[in-house]
Each structure stands twice: as C-alpha cells, then as structure tokens.
C-alpha cells in the first residue's frame, strides 16, 4: 500500500471514482486525527490518502 498526502481529500476521492477506482474506506474529520480515504486504483493497487494542511 502507498500513502499520499493531498490538500483536498474529498476532491481526490471523487476524482479516483471518476477514473474507475473504488473507494473502500472514507472518513470525515476525526477528533485527534486527520481525514483519510482508502481506495483501489483501477489496476487493483490499494492507496491511502491523508489530508495535509
């Protein structure tokens, strides 16, 4: 699995879906943590996105 930091987590997850990926876990703001999203790319590789400040 690869973890990437992005500024806009919601836009990144939406773009992934539009390109044929599949979101498998998504969050809103979490107390004491950051927002995140797990998804599969169209080729099946799993990616984690973490919101950066």
Phi and psi in radians as a Rosetta constraint file:
Dihedral C 1 N 2 CA 2 C 2 CIRCULARHARMONIC -1.999 0.35
Dihedral N 2 CA 2 C 2 N 3 CIRCULARHARMONIC 2.411 0.35
Dihedral C 2 N 3 CA 3 C 3 CIRCULARHARMONIC -1.975 0.35
Dihedral N 3 CA 3 C 3 N 4 CIRCULARHARMONIC 2.275 0.35
Dihedral C 3 N 4 CA 4 C 4 CIRCULARHARMONIC -2.196 0.35
Dihedral N 4 CA 4 C 4 N 5 CIRCULARHARMONIC 2.521 0.35
Dihedral C 4 N 5 CA 5 C 5 CIRCULARHARMONIC -1.658 0.35
Dihedral N 5 CA 5 C 5 N 6 CIRCULARHARMONIC 2.342 0.35
Dihedral C 5 N 6 CA 6 C 6 CIRCULARHARMONIC -2.341 0.35
Dihedral N 6 CA 6 C 6 N 7 CIRCULARHARMONIC 2.659 0.35
Dihedral C 6 N 7 CA 7 C 7 CIRCULARHARMONIC -1.339 0.35
Dihedral N 7 CA 7 C 7 N 8 CIRCULARHARMONIC -0.686 0.35
Dihedral C 7 N 8 CA 8 C 8 CIRCULARHARMONIC -2.081 0.35
Dihedral N 8 CA 8 C 8 N 9 CIRCULARHARMONIC 1.643 0.35
Dihedral C 8 N 9 CA 9 C 9 CIRCULARHARMONIC -1.092 0.35
Dihedral N 9 CA 9 C 9 N 10 CIRCULARHARMONIC -0.672 0.35
Dihedral C 9 N 10 CA 10 C 10 CIRCULARHARMONIC -1.213 0.35
Dihedral N 10 CA 10 C 10 N 11 CIRCULARHARMONIC -0.721 0.35
Dihedral C 10 N 11 CA 11 C 11 CIRCULARHARMONIC -1.136 0.35
Dihedral N 11 CA 11 C 11 N 12 CIRCULARHARMONIC -0.696 0.35
Dihedral C 11 N 12 CA 12 C 12 CIRCULARHARMONIC -1.128 0.35
Dihedral N 12 CA 12 C 12 N 13 CIRCULARHARMONIC -0.733 0.35
Dihedral C 12 N 13 CA 13 C 13 CIRCULARHARMONIC -1.161 0.35
Dihedral N 13 CA 13 C 13 N 14 CIRCULARHARMONIC -0.705 0.35
Dihedral C 13 N 14 CA 14 C 14 CIRCULARHARMONIC -1.112 0.35
Dihedral N 14 CA 14 C 14 N 15 CIRCULARHARMONIC -0.734 0.35
Dihedral C 14 N 15 CA 15 C 15 CIRCULARHARMONIC -1.117 0.35
Dihedral N 15 CA 15 C 15 N 16 CIRCULARHARMONIC -0.721 0.35
Dihedral C 15 N 16 CA 16 C 16 CIRCULARHARMONIC -1.015 0.35
Dihedral N 16 CA 16 C 16 N 17 CIRCULARHARMONIC -0.796 0.35
Dihedral C 16 N 17 CA 17 C 17 CIRCULARHARMONIC -1.083 0.35
Dihedral N 17 CA 17 C 17 N 18 CIRCULARHARMONIC -0.729 0.35
Dihedral C 17 N 18 CA 18 C 18 CIRCULARHARMONIC -1.122 0.35
Dihedral N 18 CA 18 C 18 N 19 CIRCULARHARMONIC -0.499 0.35
Dihedral C 18 N 19 CA 19 C 19 CIRCULARHARMONIC -1.579 0.35
Dihedral N 19 CA 19 C 19 N 20 CIRCULARHARMONIC 0.093 0.35
Dihedral C 19 N 20 CA 20 C 20 CIRCULARHARMONIC 1.743 0.35
Dihedral N 20 CA 20 C 20 N 21 CIRCULARHARMONIC 0.088 0.35
Dihedral C 20 N 21 CA 21 C 21 CIRCULARHARMONIC -1.381 0.35
Dihedral N 21 CA 21 C 21 N 22 CIRCULARHARMONIC 3.126 0.35
Dihedral C 21 N 22 CA 22 C 22 CIRCULARHARMONIC -2.391 0.35
Dihedral N 22 CA 22 C 22 N 23 CIRCULARHARMONIC 2.057 0.35
Dihedral C 22 N 23 CA 23 C 23 CIRCULARHARMONIC -1.264 0.35
Dihedral N 23 CA 23 C 23 N 24 CIRCULARHARMONIC 2.279 0.35
Dihedral C 23 N 24 CA 24 C 24 CIRCULARHARMONIC -2.014 0.35
Dihedral N 24 CA 24 C 24 N 25 CIRCULARHARMONIC -0.137 0.35
Dihedral C 24 N 25 CA 25 C 25 CIRCULARHARMONIC -2.946 0.35
Dihedral N 25 CA 25 C 25 N 26 CIRCULARHARMONIC 2.232 0.35
Dihedral C 25 N 26 CA 26 C 26 CIRCULARHARMONIC -2.468 0.35
Dihedral N 26 CA 26 C 26 N 27 CIRCULARHARMONIC 2.532 0.35
Dihedral C 26 N 27 CA 27 C 27 CIRCULARHARMONIC -2.293 0.35
Dihedral N 27 CA 27 C 27 N 28 CIRCULARHARMONIC 2.827 0.35
Dihedral C 27 N 28 CA 28 C 28 CIRCULARHARMONIC -1.687 0.35
Dihedral N 28 CA 28 C 28 N 29 CIRCULARHARMONIC -2.858 0.35
Dihedral C 28 N 29 CA 29 C 29 CIRCULARHARMONIC -1.031 0.35
Dihedral N 29 CA 29 C 29 N 30 CIRCULARHARMONIC 2.431 0.35
Dihedral C 29 N 30 CA 30 C 30 CIRCULARHARMONIC -2.084 0.35
Dihedral N 30 CA 30 C 30 N 31 CIRCULARHARMONIC 2.266 0.35
Dihedral C 30 N 31 CA 31 C 31 CIRCULARHARMONIC -1.065 0.35
Dihedral N 31 CA 31 C 31 N 32 CIRCULARHARMONIC 2.209 0.35
Dihedral C 31 N 32 CA 32 C 32 CIRCULARHARMONIC 1.379 0.35
Dihedral N 32 CA 32 C 32 N 33 CIRCULARHARMONIC 0.133 0.35
Dihedral C 32 N 33 CA 33 C 33 CIRCULARHARMONIC -2.547 0.35
Dihedral N 33 CA 33 C 33 N 34 CIRCULARHARMONIC -2.924 0.35
Dihedral C 33 N 34 CA 34 C 34 CIRCULARHARMONIC -2.012 0.35
Dihedral N 34 CA 34 C 34 N 35 CIRCULARHARMONIC 3.015 0.35
Dihedral C 34 N 35 CA 35 C 35 CIRCULARHARMONIC -1.386 0.35
Dihedral N 35 CA 35 C 35 N 36 CIRCULARHARMONIC 2.616 0.35
Dihedral C 35 N 36 CA 36 C 36 CIRCULARHARMONIC -2.598 0.35
Dihedral N 36 CA 36 C 36 N 37 CIRCULARHARMONIC 2.928 0.35
Dihedral C 36 N 37 CA 37 C 37 CIRCULARHARMONIC -2.678 0.35
Dihedral N 37 CA 37 C 37 N 38 CIRCULARHARMONIC 2.344 0.35
Dihedral C 37 N 38 CA 38 C 38 CIRCULARHARMONIC -1.923 0.35
Dihedral N 38 CA 38 C 38 N 39 CIRCULARHARMONIC 2.408 0.35
Dihedral C 38 N 39 CA 39 C 39 CIRCULARHARMONIC -2.651 0.35
Dihedral N 39 CA 39 C 39 N 40 CIRCULARHARMONIC 2.861 0.35
Dihedral C 39 N 40 CA 40 C 40 CIRCULARHARMONIC -1.801 0.35
Dihedral N 40 CA 40 C 40 N 41 CIRCULARHARMONIC 2.315 0.35
Dihedral C 40 N 41 CA 41 C 41 CIRCULARHARMONIC -1.215 0.35
Dihedral N 41 CA 41 C 41 N 42 CIRCULARHARMONIC 2.896 0.35
Dihedral C 41 N 42 CA 42 C 42 CIRCULARHARMONIC -0.996 0.35
Dihedral N 42 CA 42 C 42 N 43 CIRCULARHARMONIC -0.455 0.35
Dihedral C 42 N 43 CA 43 C 43 CIRCULARHARMONIC -1.511 0.35
Dihedral N 43 CA 43 C 43 N 44 CIRCULARHARMONIC 0.056 0.35
Dihedral C 43 N 44 CA 44 C 44 CIRCULARHARMONIC 1.647 0.35
Dihedral N 44 CA 44 C 44 N 45 CIRCULARHARMONIC -0.098 0.35
Dihedral C 44 N 45 CA 45 C 45 CIRCULARHARMONIC -1.300 0.35
Dihedral N 45 CA 45 C 45 N 46 CIRCULARHARMONIC 2.368 0.35
Dihedral C 45 N 46 CA 46 C 46 CIRCULARHARMONIC -1.551 0.35
Dihedral N 46 CA 46 C 46 N 47 CIRCULARHARMONIC 2.344 0.35
Dihedral C 46 N 47 CA 47 C 47 CIRCULARHARMONIC -2.203 0.35
Dihedral N 47 CA 47 C 47 N 48 CIRCULARHARMONIC 2.496 0.35
Dihedral C 47 N 48 CA 48 C 48 CIRCULARHARMONIC -1.995 0.35
Dihedral N 48 CA 48 C 48 N 49 CIRCULARHARMONIC 2.294 0.35
Dihedral C 48 N 49 CA 49 C 49 CIRCULARHARMONIC -1.895 0.35
Dihedral N 49 CA 49 C 49 N 50 CIRCULARHARMONIC 2.374 0.35
Dihedral C 49 N 50 CA 50 C 50 CIRCULARHARMONIC -2.175 0.35
Dihedral N 50 CA 50 C 50 N 51 CIRCULARHARMONIC 2.344 0.35
Dihedral C 50 N 51 CA 51 C 51 CIRCULARHARMONIC -1.229 0.35
Dihedral N 51 CA 51 C 51 N 52 CIRCULARHARMONIC 2.266 0.35
Dihedral C 51 N 52 CA 52 C 52 CIRCULARHARMONIC -1.770 0.35
Dihedral N 52 CA 52 C 52 N 53 CIRCULARHARMONIC 2.752 0.35
